[in-house]
Amino acid sequence: MRRPRGELGPRAPRPTEGATCAGPGEPCFPSDGPLVCALEQEQRFRLPPKPPPPLQPVLRGGLRLEAALSCPRFQRHPQHHLVRSLAEARPEELTPHVMVLLAQHLARHRLREPQLLEAIAHFLVAQEAQLNSKVVQKLVLPFGRLNYLPLEQQFMPCLERILAREAGVAPLATVNILMSLCQLRCLPFRALHFVFSPGFISHISGTPHAPIVRRYLSLLDTAVELELPGYRGPRLPRRQQVPIFPQPLITDRARCKYSHKDIVAEGLRQLLGEERYRQDLTVPPGYCTDFLLCVSSSGAVLPVRTQDPFLPYPPRSCPFTTRDPAQRVVLMLRERWHFCRDGRVLLGSRALRERHLGLMGYQLLPLPFEELESQRGLPQLKSYLRQKLQALGLRWGPEGG
């Protein structure tokens, strides 16, 4: 007899909750039954025992500092943790490897921490006899980059002795040390005599490092010209000189999407016109400027194409008798990454560039990132730039020529 549509027949009995079925059509057993318990116990015996987790060693002092600095994921450890680890370390734990890691971390992350930098300087002085110039260049790097001259009184005498001992062994390391000291305005005359000697220049000319060494020597020669009037030793021959920084620095190119350069350029274009400023112009001896204006003696902003935008280099010895009536004004962007972290100190390379441009006769107009970030939109930025330029006595438009 056919069952009416919609009427359900008797269902197969469901297994009780907690039962285990071996397969379709096979009998089900309670999960707490003796057979299931025996099977589970036999399976556990067949599996290898899980090893206990390894004990993590308790690291203290220098070992903890090295472990933290050596970790690939270690990006920015709190400074107070580094200071505490260094304070707890015994002298024998502070090896050159540990101190180099610390110096590289401070330089890479722009951490201008006096206690850590002073510890590196003291280590360098205490271990002078055991350190070669290749290690010293890494230990000295953060001082120049972070624009920090240590209080350690033997810091400079120690470096001068190391340079005198190691200068002929590692030419690139020697020049790197002098580059850091150049940023600190602490160039030793004896080392300059050596790196500018014909023998040293001839030696490095055939090495793979020749291009970068020539650029560094060109910068050192510029520092001698502008900052060391009492130097009477050899100089870099003119045929060996190359532009120092002919294009924006790598950090600026890498962070261009965070830079204010594009909006400042548009503000200057609308405010002055395209012919009254130059962007990213490299001036002798090879410094790239953000924006450059030519200004008449009356303060009028002149079209750059009608003027020579470059001031003579080397600077003329009698500027008042042969002075060009047109003045050059350089607008310097001071972005957030141009400073040491959590501070208002310019990085050594930035301070060096501004110092040299000022000594060459360019008038500098800094544009700090705090002021640029506070401008809301292009109209407000144009008003900000107008106030900055007018504060220097600059005029433009029909009334300014």
Secondary structure as GFF3:
##gff-version 3
##sequence-region A 1 401
A	DSSP	beta_strand	19	21	.	.	.	ID=ss1
A	DSSP	beta_strand	28	30	.	.	.	ID=ss2
A	DSSP	alpha_helix	34	46	.	.	.	ID=ss3
A	DSSP	alpha_helix	61	70	.	.	.	ID=ss4
A	DSSP	alpha_helix	79	88	.	.	.	ID=ss5
A	DSSP	three_ten_helix	91	93	.	.	.	ID=ss6
A	DSSP	alpha_helix	96	108	.	.	.	ID=ss7
A	DSSP	alpha_helix	114	126	.	.	.	ID=ss8
A	DSSP	three_ten_helix	128	130	.	.	.	ID=ss9
A	DSSP	alpha_helix	133	145	.	.	.	ID=ss10
A	DSSP	alpha_helix	155	166	.	.	.	ID=ss11
A	DSSP	alpha_helix	171	183	.	.	.	ID=ss12
A	DSSP	alpha_helix	189	195	.	.	.	ID=ss13
A	DSSP	alpha_helix	198	205	.	.	.	ID=ss14
A	DSSP	alpha_helix	210	227	.	.	.	ID=ss15
A	DSSP	three_ten_helix	238	240	.	.	.	ID=ss16
A	DSSP	alpha_helix	250	254	.	.	.	ID=ss17
A	DSSP	three_ten_helix	256	258	.	.	.	ID=ss18
A	DSSP	alpha_helix	261	272	.	.	.	ID=ss19
A	DSSP	three_ten_helix	274	276	.	.	.	ID=ss20
A	DSSP	beta_strand	278	279	.	.	.	ID=ss21
A	DSSP	beta_strand	282	283	.	.	.	ID=ss22
A	DSSP	beta_strand	287	288	.	.	.	ID=ss23
A	DSSP	beta_strand	291	295	.	.	.	ID=ss24
A	DSSP	beta_strand	301	302	.	.	.	ID=ss25
A	DSSP	three_ten_helix	304	306	.	.	.	ID=ss26
A	DSSP	beta_strand	327	334	.	.	.	ID=ss27
A	DSSP	three_ten_helix	336	338	.	.	.	ID=ss28
A	DSSP	alpha_helix	348	359	.	.	.	ID=ss29
A	DSSP	beta_strand	363	368	.	.	.	ID=ss30
A	DSSP	alpha_helix	369	373	.	.	.	ID=ss31
A	DSSP	alpha_helix	378	391	.	.	.	ID=ss32
###
